Amino acid sequence: MNPPPFHHQQEASWSTGLCDCFSDMRTCCLTWWCPCITFGRIAEIVDKGTTPCAASGSIYCLLASFTGCACLYSCIYRSKMRKEYMLKENTCNDCLVHCCCETCALCQEYRELKNRGFDMPLGWEGNAQTHGVEIMAPPPMQMFGGTR
């Protein structure tokens, strides 16, 4: 029995270049002064709301402050984003792009999501409501322990 034929799906190009930071000055300034916010918003959208902006942004900030290696965390999300949207990998791999050009990489990812219709400050839930996408509600909290 022969395996089914493999249909390679066409990879898309990024909607903007890695060094097109100044094409969107608002994103450029946000990322330059507060990269943890830019990253947190990206992570929340890429993870479809399972990772809140505040949590991922705080982790990013702590890693940047204490180790200087936040790029090793943020490059994971570039890879996830490329796979989700079938984006071409640059000449350099994702981690190298983030380690050498962290600000440019974050700006490019943020612009890509904006160009795909996301209103970044709204987060995943706000975008899902705006676009009519159903979001999974977290399971209800259960209280353990005895009652009187």
Secondary structure, DSSP 8 states (H G I E B T S, - for coil): -----------B--SS-TT-GGGSHHHHHHHHH-HHHHHHHHHHHHTTTSS-HHHHHHHHHHHHHHTS-HHHHHHHHHHHHHHHHTB---SS-HHHHHHH-HHHHHHHHHHHHHHTT--GGGHHHHHHHHHT------------S---
